[in-house]
Amino acid sequence: MRLILLLLFLATAAKAQDTDLRTLDTGDVSRGWEAVGRLDIDRSGFCTASLISDTLILTAAHCVYEDSGAAIPAAQFTFLAGLRDGRAAATRAVIRVTPHPSYVHNGAKADNDAVAVDLAVLELDRPVRLPSLAPYPTGAAPGRGASLSVVSYARERANAASLQRTCHVIDALRGVVMMTCAADFGASGAPVFMRAGGRDRIVAVVSAKGTSADGPVSLAASLDAQIDGLLQAHRNGQIPPVAPAPRFTTSGSRNDTGAKFVRP
């Protein structure tokens, strides 16, 4: 049985209280979250990305492919850190793109293998070295019931990031985290945070959305077992593979917002 289906059956009705999305539309409420930005794709769509070093951003691997399966050239990406009402705290071009070496792009298809490695790093043309844009550390995989936070851009909230301060893990298995966290088209690549040691750490990256018997869910790729291999592939200069053409598409194509979520 596919992991996605298994996770849906494991969803339980008893869930801790989640908080609603809050727009980060002022300097006060966005403080600490400015290193999350909108990743524009050749002016035709966007995903969400976050700084993990002064020259690297993290997003979902499916964001760096065309629907045809061709890798999108680095020059077509622009990272707008802390974008709020048309102004970014820092704007950077991208010079190199590395998806996880095990990722194979199949468009809207998102089985366990695709979601678990739906990660990519993009290298910026210049470092981002501002006190308000400190890169986020990464952390260990969250377990069932863990409290999470997600910061994302998405459809109808593209001009400022939104924060869901509290959502929860329904289940986690083989690198896929199933969550109550809100996700919509454009939120692909959004960082999933868990607080540990007094700091918010990125523990997963939003990959897909779907539904369970209890309502909407989102799926994320856990960083715990995959981030080291991804960063090593980037250091080695791995060239993104040419993926097979997608088997099918959904309304969440790049012509809409750039996100390619599925409804398992």
C-alpha positions as CSV (number, residue, x, y, z in Angstrom):
1,M,0.0,0.0,0.0
2,R,1.3,3.4,-0.8
3,L,2.5,5.5,2.1
4,I,0.2,8.4,1.3
5,L,-2.9,6.1,1.6
6,L,-1.5,4.5,4.8
7,L,-1.1,7.9,6.4
8,L,-4.6,8.9,5.5
9,F,-6.0,5.9,7.3
10,L,-3.8,6.7,10.3
11,A,-5.3,10.2,10.7
12,T,-7.3,10.5,13.9
13,A,-10.2,12.7,14.8
14,A,-8.7,13.9,18.0
15,K,-6.5,16.9,17.1
16,A,-5.0,19.6,19.3
17,Q,-6.2,23.1,18.6
18,D,-4.6,24.7,15.6
19,T,-4.3,28.4,15.1
20,D,-5.5,30.3,12.0
21,L,-3.2,31.9,9.5
22,R,-1.9,35.4,10.4
23,T,-0.7,37.8,7.7
24,L,2.9,39.0,8.4
25,D,2.1,42.5,7.1
26,T,4.0,44.7,9.6
27,G,7.6,44.8,10.8
28,D,6.6,43.8,14.3
29,V,4.6,40.6,13.4
30,S,7.1,39.5,10.8
31,R,10.1,39.8,13.0
32,G,12.0,36.5,13.0
33,W,10.3,35.2,9.9
34,E,11.9,37.6,7.3
35,A,14.3,34.9,6.0
36,V,11.3,33.2,4.4
37,G,10.7,34.6,1.0
38,R,8.8,34.2,-2.2
39,L,10.6,32.3,-5.0
40,D,9.5,33.8,-8.3
41,I,9.7,31.6,-11.4
42,D,10.2,33.6,-14.6
43,R,7.4,36.0,-13.6
44,S,4.9,33.1,-14.3
45,G,4.4,31.6,-10.8
46,F,6.0,31.2,-7.5
47,C,6.8,28.9,-4.6
48,T,8.0,29.6,-1.1
49,A,11.7,29.3,0.0
50,S,13.8,30.0,3.1
51,L,17.4,30.8,3.9
52,I,19.5,28.0,5.3
53,S,22.8,29.8,4.8
54,D,23.8,33.2,3.6
55,T,24.0,31.8,0.0
56,L,21.5,28.9,0.0
57,I,17.8,28.7,0.0
58,L,15.6,25.6,0.6
59,T,12.4,24.8,-1.3
60,A,10.5,21.8,-2.8
61,A,12.1,20.0,-5.7
62,H,9.0,20.0,-7.8
63,C,9.3,23.9,-7.9
64,V,12.4,23.6,-10.0
65,Y,10.9,21.6,-12.9
66,E,8.6,22.5,-15.8
67,D,5.4,20.5,-16.2
68,S,7.2,18.8,-19.1
69,G,9.8,17.4,-16.8
70,A,12.6,19.8,-17.9
71,A,14.7,21.4,-15.3
72,I,14.1,25.2,-15.0
73,P,17.3,27.2,-15.7
74,A,18.7,29.0,-12.6
75,A,18.4,32.4,-14.3
76,Q,14.6,32.1,-14.2
77,F,14.4,32.2,-10.4
78,T,14.4,35.3,-8.1
79,F,14.3,35.1,-4.3
80,L,12.5,37.9,-2.5
81,A,13.3,37.5,1.1
82,G,10.7,38.9,3.6
83,L,8.5,40.2,0.7
84,R,5.8,42.4,2.2
85,D,3.5,44.6,0.2
86,G,5.7,44.8,-2.9
87,R,9.0,45.4,-1.0
88,A,11.6,42.7,-0.2
89,A,14.2,42.9,2.6
90,A,16.6,41.4,0.1
91,T,16.3,40.4,-3.6
92,R,18.7,37.9,-5.1
93,A,19.1,36.1,-8.4
94,V,19.9,32.4,-8.5
95,I,23.0,30.9,-10.1
96,R,22.7,27.2,-9.4
97,V,19.9,24.7,-8.6
98,T,20.2,21.3,-7.1
99,P,17.2,19.0,-6.4
100,H,17.6,16.0,-4.2
101,P,19.5,13.3,-6.1
102,S,16.7,10.8,-5.6
103,Y,13.9,13.0,-6.7
104,V,12.1,12.1,-9.9
105,H,9.5,14.6,-11.2
106,N,6.2,13.2,-12.2
107,G,4.1,16.3,-12.2
108,A,1.1,16.0,-9.9
109,K,2.0,12.4,-8.8
110,A,3.1,12.4,-5.2
111,D,3.6,8.9,-3.8
112,N,5.8,8.2,-0.8
113,D,9.1,8.3,-2.8
114,A,8.3,11.6,-4.4
115,V,7.2,13.4,-1.2
116,A,10.0,12.1,0.9
117,V,12.7,13.6,-1.3
118,D,10.8,16.7,-2.6
119,L,13.6,19.0,-1.6
120,A,15.9,21.4,-3.5
121,V,18.6,24.0,-2.7
122,L,19.2,27.1,-4.8
123,E,22.5,29.1,-4.6
124,L,22.1,32.8,-4.6
125,D,24.2,35.2,-6.7
126,R,25.3,37.2,-3.6
127,P,25.3,36.4,0.1
128,V,22.5,37.7,2.3
129,R,24.1,39.2,5.4
130,L,21.6,41.2,7.3
131,P,20.8,40.8,11.0
132,S,17.1,40.5,10.3
133,L,17.7,37.7,7.7
134,A,19.6,35.2,9.7
135,P,19.5,31.7,8.1
136,Y,17.4,29.1,9.9
137,P,19.0,26.1,11.5
138,T,17.5,22.6,10.6
139,G,16.4,20.1,13.2
140,A,15.4,16.5,13.8
141,A,12.2,15.0,12.3
142,P,9.0,15.7,14.2
143,G,7.0,12.8,15.7
144,R,3.2,12.3,15.9
145,G,1.5,15.1,17.9
146,A,4.4,17.5,17.7
147,S,3.5,21.2,17.5
148,L,4.7,22.9,14.3
149,S,4.6,26.4,12.7
150,V,4.6,27.1,8.9
151,V,5.3,30.4,7.1
152,S,4.2,30.5,3.4
153,Y,3.1,32.6,0.5
154,A,0.1,31.3,-1.5
155,R,-2.7,32.0,-3.8
156,E,-4.6,35.2,-2.6
157,R,-1.9,35.9,-0.1
158,A,1.0,36.3,-2.5
159,N,2.2,39.8,-1.4
160,A,2.9,39.0,2.2
161,A,3.8,35.8,4.0
162,S,1.3,34.2,6.4
163,L,2.2,32.4,9.6
164,Q,0.3,29.5,11.1
165,R,1.8,29.6,14.6
166,T,0.4,26.2,15.7
167,C,-0.5,23.1,13.8
168,H,0.3,19.5,14.5
169,V,1.8,16.2,13.1
170,I,-0.9,13.6,12.5
171,D,1.7,11.0,11.5
172,A,5.2,10.7,10.2
173,L,6.6,7.7,8.4
174,R,9.6,7.0,6.1
175,G,10.4,10.7,5.6
176,V,6.9,11.9,5.0
177,V,5.2,14.2,7.6
178,M,1.4,14.4,7.5
179,M,0.2,17.6,9.2
180,T,-2.9,19.7,10.0
181,C,-1.0,22.7,8.7
182,A,-2.7,24.9,6.1
183,A,-1.4,24.7,2.6
184,D,-2.6,26.2,-0.7
185,F,-1.2,26.7,-4.2
186,G,2.0,28.6,-4.0
187,A,3.0,27.2,-0.5
188,S,5.1,24.5,-2.1
189,G,8.6,24.7,-0.5
190,A,7.3,26.5,2.7
191,P,9.5,25.8,5.7
192,V,7.9,23.8,8.6
193,F,9.3,24.8,11.9
194,M,9.5,23.1,15.3
195,R,10.8,24.9,18.3
196,A,13.7,23.3,20.2
197,G,16.3,24.7,22.4
198,G,14.7,28.1,22.3
199,R,15.0,28.4,18.5
200,D,12.7,27.7,15.6
201,R,14.3,25.1,13.4
202,I,13.2,23.9,9.9
203,V,12.3,20.2,10.2
204,A,10.4,19.7,6.9
205,V,9.3,21.4,3.7
206,V,5.8,21.5,2.4
207,S,5.3,19.2,-0.6
208,A,1.6,18.5,-1.1
209,K,-1.9,18.9,0.2
210,G,-4.8,16.6,0.4
211,T,-7.8,15.5,2.5
212,S,-8.5,12.9,5.1
213,A,-11.7,11.8,6.8
214,D,-11.1,14.6,9.3
215,G,-10.5,17.4,6.8
216,P,-7.7,19.0,4.9
217,V,-4.1,17.8,5.5
218,S,-0.7,18.7,4.1
219,L,2.3,16.6,3.4
220,A,5.9,17.6,3.9
221,A,9.4,16.1,3.3
222,S,11.3,15.6,6.5
223,L,14.8,17.1,6.4
224,D,16.2,14.7,9.0
225,A,17.4,11.9,6.7
226,Q,17.7,13.9,3.5
227,I,19.3,17.3,4.0
228,D,22.9,16.0,4.2
229,G,22.6,14.1,0.9
230,L,21.0,17.2,-0.7
231,L,23.8,19.5,0.4
232,Q,26.5,17.1,-0.6
233,A,25.0,16.8,-4.1
234,H,25.1,20.6,-4.3
235,R,28.7,20.7,-3.2
236,N,29.5,18.1,-5.8
237,G,27.9,20.2,-8.6
238,Q,25.2,17.7,-9.5
239,I,23.3,18.6,-12.6
240,P,19.5,18.3,-12.2
241,P,18.3,15.2,-14.1
242,V,15.9,15.4,-17.0
243,A,12.8,13.9,-15.5
244,P,10.1,12.0,-17.4
245,A,7.0,13.9,-18.5
246,P,4.3,14.0,-15.9
247,R,1.6,11.4,-16.1
248,F,-1.1,13.9,-15.4
249,T,-1.5,17.5,-14.1
250,T,-3.9,19.3,-11.8
251,S,-5.3,22.8,-11.7
252,G,-2.3,23.7,-9.5
253,S,-0.1,24.2,-12.5
254,R,2.6,26.9,-12.7
255,N,0.2,29.0,-14.8
256,D,-1.8,29.4,-11.7
257,T,0.8,30.1,-9.0
258,G,3.8,27.8,-9.4
259,A,2.7,25.2,-6.9
260,K,2.0,21.6,-7.8
261,F,0.1,20.2,-5.0
262,V,-1.9,17.0,-5.2
263,R,-5.0,15.6,-3.5
264,P,-4.1,12.0,-2.7
